[in-house]
Amino acid sequence: MTLVERIVAGVVAVVAFAALAFIIYNQQQVKKQQTAIQTQIVAQQQLVDGIVRSQSQYATKDDMTQFANANNLNLQAIQSNLAQLNSTLTSINVITAGSTGQTSANLPSTSTGAVNPNPTPVATCKDGSTCPNTDPFGYQQKQQNLVLNEDFTTSGCTTCASQVPIGGVGFSAWQQNPWNINLLPRTYNVDTVVGVDENQRQTFYNKFTVNVSGKDYDIPIKNATTKQQYPSSTFSFWNPRLLMGLDGGLNISRITGEITPHIDVAFMSYGQYKTNPDLSILAVGLGYGAINKTGELVITPVSYNIGKKLLSPLMNNTYIGASFMIGTDGSLGAGLGLRMAF
């Protein structure tokens, strides 16, 4: 067998092995995705100071669209804007807060206001006695005011406001147009803090406040829900990364062992995240055969990221892979070893 034939045979064998490994790996990823979507739910939780952790779960792309439509979100407009920022949609967080509402009758005035400048004089009957009082409650004398508040249920939130002032109304019984209103300006504020774990799963912490007359009121959050699109694994055909590795193997031409430190450039990747891919694809580099004392061209068709599973979080980008080596003296070799990406 000529040198060229041996090179071709070696490359074909390594590529076939890599293809089979990829098919098995991809099936496992699909199974993992379905399990994550169906079972991984973080429950909503009330924390201190009105802070609420959203209920969150993974969702498919179709689930995300349905969730957005159900909450009247123009998802297409958002995605178009994200595209201008070279970004993609990751999650949607929806917060719901609601007051209890109230219907009341026979309420007393909260206070009185302006005095009637022309009060109704005391009526005198024909016999000279004072007639019965036609204004027993004094409503013709002063404006009647009523403060309006919005009520909330504070179950689970000891620091949240049970009432938030809205304003007030006044009624002047002696005027043709007796009503006046005073609605206070209000500023609504939603604060969201996002946490991300080592698997890029997001957790949202929300606080809803309203500012009235310079005072902040914590509003109890009724529901807080997050849908995060499960990050599907995809190919990145241009994702260059520098790797440093060490392989142990066999010099096929000389039938001797070999140890090869090498530096490589990987051009492609496959996985959920470009910064921490599951597979590093097509790495080419230079190494030195320590036993046979020769320089080597090192080709690694594919390597698997074991750092995410075994070495996280210290060495997330640590790969194991098989390599094919061509020495400067024409010898061929194959090896297996670790690589670290930088």
N, C-alpha and C positions, 0 to 999 in steps of 0.2 A: 504494500500500500504506500503510495507516494505521500509526501508531506501535505500537499493540497487536499488529497482525499482524506487524510487523517483530520485535518482542520475542519473540513466540511462535515465529516461524520461526528466529530466532537460537538460542533455547533448545533447540528440537527438534534443530537441526543439531549443537549442541555435545553434547547428550545422546547422540545417535546415534553420534557419533564416539567418545565416551567408552565406550559400550557395546561397540563393536567392538574398541577397544583393550583393554578388560578381558577379553574372551573370548580374544583372542590371548595376553595376559599370563597368564591362568589356565592355559591349555594348556602354556605354557612352565614354569610352576611345578610342574605335575604331572609333567612330564618330568624336571625338575630333582630332584624328590623321589625318584623311582624310581632315578635315577642315584646320588644320594647314599646311599641305602639299600644299593644293590648294591655300590658300589665304595669307599666311604670307611670304611676300617677302620684304627684305630690299634693297632699291635701291642703286646703286653705287653713291658715292658722292666724289667730289674733295675738299680736305681740303687745308690747307696752306702748303708751303714748299714741294710740290710734293707728299704729303700724300693722298692716295686714300682709301676710305672705299669700301670694296668689296660689290658687289651685293650678297646677301646671301638668301638662302631659304632652308627649310626642304625638304628632299627627301627620297624615299623608298630605300631599299637595292638594288633593280634592277636599280633604277635611278642612284645610286652611281656607280654601275658597268659600266653602259653605259657612264657616265660622265668621268670616268677614262679611258675607252677604247678610247673615242673620243679625249682625250688629250695624248694618247700614254703612259699611266702610267701602269706599271706592278703591278696591284693591289694585285695579289696573292703573289708576293714577299714581298710587304709591310705588308700584313696581317700575313705572316709567321714570319716576324721579330717582329711584334707587339706581336704575341703569345709568343715569347721567353721572352718578357718583361711583360707578364701577362696583356697586354693592348688590347683594341679593337679599331677598326677604328671608328672615330667620324665624321670627316669632311675632305673635299678635297678643297684646295684653289688654283686656277689657275690664274696667272697674265700674261697678254699679253701687250707687248710694241713693237712698230714698227716705224721705220723711214719712211720718205716719199719717199726716193729714188730720184735720179736726173740723168738727161741726159743733158749734156752740150756740146757745140761746140764753136770753135773760142775764147777760153779763153786766156787771156794774161798770161805770166809767173808771178808767185807770187814773185820770186826773181831769181837772177843768182848765179851760183856757181863757180866751178873751171874754170880757164882760160886755153884756148887751148895753150899748150906749143909750138906748131908749127903752128901758124896761116897761113892761105892762103895768100901769098904775093899779092900785088896789081898788077893786070895784065896790061901790056902795049901793046897797039895795034901796028901794023906794021908801022903806020905813026908816032909813038912816043907819041901819046896821050894816056891818061888814058882810059882804056876800062870801059864799064858800070860795076857798082858794082855787083858782083855775090853773095854777101852776104849782102843784104840791111838791114837786121834786126840784124845782128851781131850774128847769131846763131852759126856760125863757130868759134866765138871768146870765148864765155862763155857757160857753162852748163846752161840749162834752167830748173828751178824748179817750181813745182806746188804743193801747199798744198791741201790735201784732207780733207773734212769735211763731216760728216753724218748729214743730216738735219732732224729736228723733228717739228711736229706741236704742238704748246704749248697752244692750245685752253683750257681755263679754268685753266691754271697753270702759274701764273705770274713769278714764281721762277724757272721754268724748263728751260733747255738749248734748244735753237733753233738749235744749231750746236754743234757737238762733234768732235774734231779733230781725224782723223784716222791715218794720217801720210803724206807722200808726195812722189812724183816721180820726177826724174830728167832725162833730155835727153841731151846727149852730141853728137852733130851732127857730130863731126869729128872722132868718134870712131866706130869701126866695130860693137861692141855690145853697143849700145848707151844708153840703159835704166838702171837706178838704182832705187831702191825703199827703203823706210824707213817706215815700219808699226810700229806704236807705241804700246807698250804693254799696255793692258787694263785689268782692274779688275772690274768684274760685281758684284754688291751686291744687294740683296733683303732683306729688313728688314720687318718683319711682327710682329705686336702687336695684341694679341688676347684678346678680352673682353668677359666675360661670365655674363649673367644676372641670376636672381634667378631661372629661369626655365632651366638653363644650355644651353641656346641658345647662340651661339658664333657669334661674329662680328669681322671681320679681317680688319686691317688697314695696308696698304702696302706702301713701298717707294722703288723705283728702282733707283739706282745710278751706275755710271760708273766712275772709277778713271783712268785718263790719265795723265801721267807725274806728278803725285803727286797732281793733282787737281780733286776734285769731281764735277761731273755734274749730276744734277737731271734729270732723264729721265721721260718724261710724260707717264703715264700708260694709255693704250688704253682701256683695259678691265680687270676687276678683279672680278672673280666670285667664290663663295663658295657654295658647296653643303654639307649640314650637314644631316647626317642620323637621321631621327626622332627616338628618343629613345623609342623603344617599351617597354611596361610593361612586365616584366617577373618575374617568381618565383625565389627567392633565398632561397634554402632549408637549408642553414646554414648562417644566418646573425644575430648572437647574439647581443642583445642590452639591456642595463639596463634601466628600466622605473620606474618612481615613480608616483603613482596615488592616486586618491580619488574618491570613489564610494558612491553613495547613492542608497539605495534599500530596499528590504524587506526580512526579515527572514521568510522563508516560513513555517518552522516548528513551530515557535512561533507566527506567524502572527503579527509581530511587525516591525517597521521601523528599518533601520540600516544605519550607516555611517562607512565606512571602508577605512582608509588610508592603502596603501600597496606598497610594492616594488616587482617588477617582472623582470623576464628575458624573453624576446621574442626571439624565436629561428628562425623564418622564416619571410619572407617579400614578398611583391609583389608591383611592381612599376617600374618606369623608372630608378630610381637611388637607389643603396643600402644604401647610406648615408641619403637619404631623401625619403623613400618609401611611397607609397600611402596607403598601408595596412600593418599593423603589425599582424602577424599570430602566434597563439599558444604561448601566454604568460602565464607563471606560476610563482606565487609569494606567499609571506606571508603577511598577513594583520592582523589588529586588529579591531574587532567589537566594536566600541565605546559605543554603546547603550547596547548591551547584554554582554559586558565585556568578550569576548572570542577571542582567536586566531583563525585565519581562513586561509585556503588554498584557494587562489584566482586563478581561471582559466579564461582567456580571449581568446576565440577562435579566434576572429578577431576584430581589431579596425581600424578606419578610420582616416587618417591624415587630420585634419581640419586646422592645422597650415599653410599649403601651400596656402590655399584659404583665410583664414580669419585673420591670425595672422602674415603673412610674412611681413618683414624678421626677426622679433624679436623672434618668437617662431615657427620655421618651423616644428619641430618634436613634435607637440602636437596632441594627438589622442583622439577620443571618441569611447568608446566601451562598450558592455554589458559583464558582468562577471557572473560566477557561483561560489558560495562560499560554502565551507564545513567547519563548525566550529569544534573546538576541542571537543565540547560536542556532536557532531554528528548532529547538526542542519544544515539545508540547506538554502541557500539564493541566491538571484539574485540581480544584481545591474547594474547601468549605471553611467559612470563617465569619467573623463579625465585622460590621462596619458601623461607624458613628458619623452622623451627619452634623454639619456645623452651619 
